[in-house]
Protein backbone atom coordinates (compact mmCIF):
# COMPACT_ATOMS: atom_id res chain seq x y z
CA UNK A 1 0.00 0.00 0.00
CA UNK A 2 1.10 3.53 -0.64
CA UNK A 3 1.80 5.78 2.33
CA UNK A 4 2.42 9.41 3.07
CA UNK A 5 3.88 11.00 6.19
CA UNK A 6 1.70 13.21 8.35
CA UNK A 7 3.12 14.59 11.62
CA UNK A 8 5.77 11.84 11.64
CA UNK A 9 3.15 9.12 11.17
CA UNK A 10 2.85 6.79 8.23
CA UNK A 11 -0.73 6.85 6.89
CA UNK A 12 -2.17 4.51 4.26
CA UNK A 13 -3.74 6.48 1.43
CA UNK A 14 -7.03 4.45 1.30
CA UNK A 15 -7.92 5.58 4.85
CA UNK A 16 -8.11 9.32 4.19
CA UNK A 17 -9.82 8.65 0.86
CA UNK A 18 -12.47 6.56 2.66
CA UNK A 19 -12.89 9.38 5.18
CA UNK A 20 -13.23 12.02 2.47
CA UNK A 21 -15.81 9.99 0.55
CA UNK A 22 -17.89 8.62 3.44
CA UNK A 23 -18.19 11.77 5.54
CA UNK A 24 -20.12 14.00 3.10
CA UNK A 25 -22.33 11.08 2.03
CA UNK A 26 -23.13 10.24 5.65
CA UNK A 27 -23.89 13.89 6.45
CA UNK A 28 -26.17 14.13 3.37
CA UNK A 29 -28.07 10.95 4.27
CA UNK A 30 -28.50 11.91 7.92
CA UNK A 31 -29.67 15.37 6.83
CA UNK A 32 -32.32 13.75 4.61
CA UNK A 33 -33.53 11.53 7.47
CA UNK A 34 -33.80 14.55 9.80
CA UNK A 35 -35.66 16.62 7.19
CA UNK A 36 -37.94 13.69 6.40
CA UNK A 37 -38.95 13.38 10.05
CA UNK A 38 -39.33 17.16 10.38
CA UNK A 39 -41.55 17.34 7.28
CA UNK A 40 -44.34 15.58 9.20
CA UNK A 41 -44.84 18.84 11.11
CA UNK A 42 -44.52 21.26 8.20
CA UNK A 43 -47.52 23.38 7.16
CA UNK A 44 -49.57 22.22 4.18
CA UNK A 45 -50.65 24.24 1.15
CA UNK A 46 -52.22 23.34 -2.17
CA UNK A 47 -49.93 22.98 -5.12
CA UNK A 48 -50.20 21.93 -8.76
CA UNK A 49 -48.11 19.44 -10.67
CA UNK A 50 -46.58 21.41 -13.53
CA UNK A 51 -44.59 18.77 -15.38
CA UNK A 52 -44.12 15.02 -15.31
CA UNK A 53 -41.20 13.31 -16.99
CA UNK A 54 -41.69 9.64 -17.67
CA UNK A 55 -38.90 7.72 -19.26
CA UNK A 56 -40.70 4.47 -20.01
CA UNK A 57 -37.77 2.78 -21.68
CA UNK A 58 -35.79 3.02 -18.46
CA UNK A 59 -38.78 3.04 -16.11
CA UNK A 60 -37.91 6.38 -14.51
CA UNK A 61 -40.15 9.12 -13.17
CA UNK A 62 -39.66 12.77 -12.19
CA UNK A 63 -42.07 15.63 -11.65
CA UNK A 64 -42.15 19.33 -10.92
CA UNK A 65 -44.81 21.06 -8.88
CA UNK A 66 -45.55 24.65 -7.97
CA UNK A 67 -46.97 26.10 -4.79
CA UNK A 68 -47.42 29.41 -3.02
CA UNK A 69 -46.14 29.93 0.51
CA UNK A 70 -45.70 33.09 2.56
CA UNK A 71 -46.63 35.27 -0.41
CA UNK A 72 -44.08 33.79 -2.85
CA UNK A 73 -44.38 31.19 -5.58
CA UNK A 74 -42.02 28.23 -5.52
CA UNK A 75 -41.24 25.23 -7.70
CA UNK A 76 -39.90 21.93 -6.45
CA UNK A 77 -39.39 18.38 -7.66
CA UNK A 78 -38.92 16.46 -4.41
CA UNK A 79 -41.66 13.92 -3.69
CA UNK A 80 -40.02 12.86 -0.44
CA UNK A 81 -36.56 13.13 1.07
CA UNK A 82 -34.47 10.55 -0.73
CA UNK A 83 -31.03 10.36 -2.28
CA UNK A 84 -32.42 11.19 -5.72
CA UNK A 85 -35.09 13.27 -7.40
CA UNK A 86 -35.52 10.89 -10.33
CA UNK A 87 -37.28 7.77 -9.17
CA UNK A 88 -36.90 4.40 -10.84
CA UNK A 89 -38.39 0.90 -10.89
CA UNK A 90 -40.99 0.26 -8.18
CA UNK A 91 -41.24 3.91 -7.11
CA UNK A 92 -41.63 5.06 -10.72
CA UNK A 93 -44.58 2.74 -11.19
CA UNK A 94 -46.14 3.86 -7.89
CA UNK A 95 -45.75 7.58 -8.66
CA UNK A 96 -46.93 7.16 -12.25
CA UNK A 97 -50.24 5.80 -10.93
CA UNK A 98 -50.49 8.39 -8.16
CA UNK A 99 -49.60 11.70 -9.87
CA UNK A 100 -50.71 13.37 -13.10
CA UNK A 101 -50.06 16.70 -14.81
CA UNK A 102 -52.19 19.60 -13.51
CA UNK A 103 -53.23 17.55 -10.47
CA UNK A 104 -53.85 19.53 -7.28
CA UNK A 105 -51.64 18.10 -4.52
CA UNK A 106 -50.89 18.78 -0.87
CA UNK A 107 -47.46 20.34 -0.54
CA UNK A 108 -45.71 20.33 2.83
CA UNK A 109 -43.11 23.11 3.08
CA UNK A 110 -40.47 24.13 5.59
CA UNK A 111 -41.67 27.30 7.31
CA UNK A 112 -38.08 28.48 7.84
CA UNK A 113 -37.04 27.70 4.24
CA UNK A 114 -40.20 27.67 2.10
CA UNK A 115 -38.28 26.50 -0.97
CA UNK A 116 -37.87 23.10 0.80
CA UNK A 117 -41.01 21.06 0.23
CA UNK A 118 -42.26 17.51 -0.22
CA UNK A 119 -45.47 15.84 -1.34
CA UNK A 120 -45.13 12.89 1.02
CA UNK A 121 -43.92 14.01 4.46
CA UNK A 122 -42.13 11.59 6.74
CA UNK A 123 -41.27 9.16 3.97
CA UNK A 124 -37.65 8.23 3.35
CA UNK A 125 -35.87 5.54 1.36
CA UNK A 126 -32.76 5.54 3.55
CA UNK A 127 -32.04 2.26 5.26
CA UNK A 128 -30.15 1.59 8.46
CA UNK A 129 -27.69 -0.53 6.46
CA UNK A 130 -26.64 2.47 4.34
CA UNK A 131 -25.97 4.57 7.42
CA UNK A 132 -24.15 1.72 9.18
CA UNK A 133 -21.92 0.95 6.18
CA UNK A 134 -20.96 4.59 5.70
CA UNK A 135 -20.33 4.88 9.43
CA UNK A 136 -17.97 1.89 9.35
CA UNK A 137 -16.12 3.34 6.34
CA UNK A 138 -15.83 6.68 8.11
CA UNK A 139 -14.47 5.02 11.27
CA UNK A 140 -11.99 3.10 9.09
CA UNK A 141 -10.78 6.41 7.67
CA UNK A 142 -10.60 8.06 11.09
CA UNK A 143 -8.50 5.17 12.42
CA UNK A 144 -6.15 5.42 9.44
CA UNK A 145 -5.57 9.11 10.06
CA UNK A 146 -5.60 9.37 13.85
CA UNK A 147 -4.72 5.86 15.14
CA UNK A 148 -2.61 4.34 12.37
CA UNK A 149 -1.20 1.52 14.54
CA UNK A 150 -4.68 0.20 15.37
CA UNK A 151 -5.71 0.70 11.74
CA UNK A 152 -2.69 -1.35 10.57
CA UNK A 153 -3.47 -4.14 13.03
CA UNK A 154 -7.16 -4.27 12.01
CA UNK A 155 -6.24 -4.20 8.33
CA UNK A 156 -3.81 -7.11 8.80
CA UNK A 157 -6.39 -9.09 10.77
CA UNK A 158 -9.06 -8.52 8.13
CA UNK A 159 -6.64 -9.36 5.34
CA UNK A 160 -5.76 -12.66 7.02
CA UNK A 161 -9.44 -13.40 7.69
CA UNK A 162 -10.39 -13.08 4.02
CA UNK A 163 -7.36 -14.87 2.58
Secondary structure, 3 states (H helix, E strand, C coil): CCEEEECCEEEEHHHHHHHHHHHHHHHHHHHHHHHHHHHHHCEEEEEEEEEEEEEHHHCEEEEEEEEEECCEEEEECCCCECCCCCEECHHHHHHHHHCCCCCEEEEEECCCCCCCEECCCCCECCCHHHHHHHHHHHHHHHHHHHCHHHHHHHHHHHHHHCC
